[in-house]
């Protein structure tokens, strides 16, 4: 089993040294779901464009840009793009977020933070009408790395 990357030989937490790593084009995608009563999902679907889902999308994008401020050992990254997509289903909302950068370390934490905050925003906007909602299955879907010439 590999060692924890953020712990040194003495067991102290540390920021990973990425200074010697080559710069690569990196992309990560994460997903989450929010389960809710079908009536709550119906009400979200019927809102005018620009309401709850756009607010959640913007919250996810803004959160990705602040990942290094939220998670102490994350490197601040120059994000080239962050995409957050939400789809209202029969009994919930599916959330997907992708982040890209050209850097020496990956963007999976930015994608995970984006999807989490977008899901939390939907939860916040619908909690008054549905106390049974659950945010579930927050996970990394994919990450890629392509060398930069």
C-alpha positions as CSV (number, residue, x, y, z in Angstrom):
1,X,0.0,0.0,0.0
2,X,1.4,3.4,-0.9
3,X,2.2,6.0,1.8
4,X,0.1,9.0,2.5
5,X,1.3,11.8,0.3
6,X,0.7,14.6,2.9
7,X,2.6,12.9,5.8
8,X,6.4,13.0,6.2
9,X,8.6,10.2,7.7
10,X,8.0,11.6,11.2
11,X,4.2,11.5,10.8
12,X,3.8,15.3,10.4
13,X,1.5,16.7,7.8
14,X,3.1,18.6,5.0
15,X,2.4,20.1,1.7
16,X,3.6,17.9,-1.2
17,X,6.6,19.3,-3.0
18,X,5.6,19.4,-6.7
19,X,8.4,21.7,-7.8
20,X,10.3,19.0,-9.7
21,X,7.3,17.6,-11.5
22,X,6.8,18.5,-15.1
23,X,3.9,20.8,-16.1
24,X,1.0,18.8,-17.6
25,X,-2.5,19.5,-18.9
26,X,-4.7,18.0,-16.2
27,X,-8.5,17.4,-16.1
28,X,-10.7,15.9,-13.4
29,X,-14.4,15.1,-13.3
30,X,-16.4,14.4,-10.1
31,X,-20.1,13.6,-9.5
32,X,-22.7,13.6,-6.8
33,X,-26.4,13.1,-6.4
34,X,-29.0,14.6,-4.3
35,X,-32.0,12.4,-3.5
36,X,-35.3,14.1,-2.7
37,X,-39.0,13.6,-2.8
38,X,-40.4,13.6,-6.4
39,X,-42.5,16.7,-5.5
40,X,-39.3,18.6,-4.6
41,X,-37.7,17.6,-7.9
42,X,-40.8,18.6,-9.8
43,X,-40.7,22.0,-8.2
44,X,-37.0,22.5,-9.1
45,X,-37.8,21.5,-12.7
46,X,-40.6,24.1,-12.9
47,X,-38.5,27.0,-11.6
48,X,-37.7,29.7,-14.2
49,X,-34.4,29.4,-15.9
50,X,-31.7,31.2,-13.8
51,X,-32.9,30.2,-10.4
52,X,-31.8,27.3,-8.2
53,X,-29.7,25.4,-10.7
54,X,-27.8,28.4,-12.0
55,X,-27.1,29.5,-8.5
56,X,-25.8,26.0,-7.7
57,X,-23.6,26.0,-10.9
58,X,-22.1,29.4,-10.0
59,X,-21.5,28.3,-6.4
60,X,-19.7,25.2,-7.6
61,X,-17.5,27.2,-10.0
62,X,-16.7,29.8,-7.3
63,X,-15.8,27.0,-4.8
64,X,-13.4,25.3,-7.2
65,X,-11.5,28.5,-7.5
66,X,-11.1,28.6,-3.7
67,X,-10.2,25.0,-3.0
68,X,-6.7,25.8,-1.7
69,X,-8.3,28.2,0.8
70,X,-10.7,25.5,2.0
71,X,-8.4,22.4,2.1
72,X,-5.1,23.4,3.9
73,X,-2.6,21.4,2.0
74,X,-3.9,21.9,-1.5
75,X,-1.8,23.9,-3.9
76,X,-3.4,27.0,-5.4
77,X,-3.9,26.3,-9.1
78,X,-4.5,28.4,-12.2
79,X,-7.8,26.9,-13.4
80,X,-8.3,27.1,-17.1
81,X,-12.0,26.1,-16.9
82,X,-14.5,24.7,-14.4
83,X,-17.8,23.3,-15.6
84,X,-20.7,22.3,-13.4
85,X,-23.7,20.6,-14.8
86,X,-26.9,19.8,-12.9
87,X,-29.8,17.6,-14.1
88,X,-33.1,17.3,-12.3
89,X,-34.3,13.7,-12.3
90,X,-37.5,12.1,-11.1
91,X,-36.4,12.0,-7.5
92,X,-33.3,14.0,-7.3
93,X,-30.6,16.0,-8.9
94,X,-27.4,14.7,-10.6
95,X,-24.4,17.0,-10.3
96,X,-21.2,16.7,-12.4
97,X,-18.2,19.0,-12.2
98,X,-15.0,19.2,-14.2
99,X,-11.9,21.3,-13.7
100,X,-8.8,21.8,-16.0
101,X,-5.4,23.3,-15.4
102,X,-1.9,23.3,-16.8
103,X,0.2,22.7,-13.7
104,X,2.4,20.4,-11.8
105,X,-0.4,18.8,-9.7
106,X,-3.9,17.5,-10.4
107,X,-7.3,19.1,-10.1
108,X,-9.3,16.3,-8.6
109,X,-9.8,18.3,-5.3
110,X,-11.2,21.3,-7.3
111,X,-13.7,19.0,-9.1
112,X,-14.7,17.4,-5.9
113,X,-15.1,20.7,-4.1
114,X,-17.1,22.1,-7.0
115,X,-19.6,19.1,-7.1
116,X,-19.9,19.2,-3.3
117,X,-20.7,22.9,-3.0
118,X,-23.1,22.8,-6.0
119,X,-25.0,19.9,-4.3
120,X,-25.0,21.8,-1.0
121,X,-26.4,24.8,-2.7
122,X,-29.3,22.8,-4.2
123,X,-29.9,21.3,-0.7
124,X,-29.9,24.8,0.9
125,X,-32.4,26.1,-1.7
126,X,-34.8,23.2,-1.2
127,X,-34.4,22.4,2.5
128,X,-37.5,24.4,3.4
129,X,-39.8,22.0,1.5
130,X,-37.9,18.7,1.9
131,X,-36.3,17.6,5.1
132,X,-35.5,14.2,3.8
133,X,-33.0,15.2,1.1
134,X,-29.6,13.4,1.0
135,X,-26.4,14.3,-0.7
136,X,-24.8,11.0,-1.8
137,X,-22.1,9.4,-3.8
138,X,-19.6,12.3,-4.1
139,X,-16.8,10.7,-6.0
140,X,-14.1,11.2,-8.5
141,X,-15.2,9.9,-11.9
142,X,-12.0,10.5,-13.9
143,X,-8.7,12.3,-14.0
144,X,-6.3,12.7,-16.9
145,X,-2.9,14.1,-17.4
146,X,-1.3,15.0,-20.8
147,X,2.3,16.2,-21.0
148,X,2.8,19.7,-22.2
149,X,5.5,19.9,-25.0
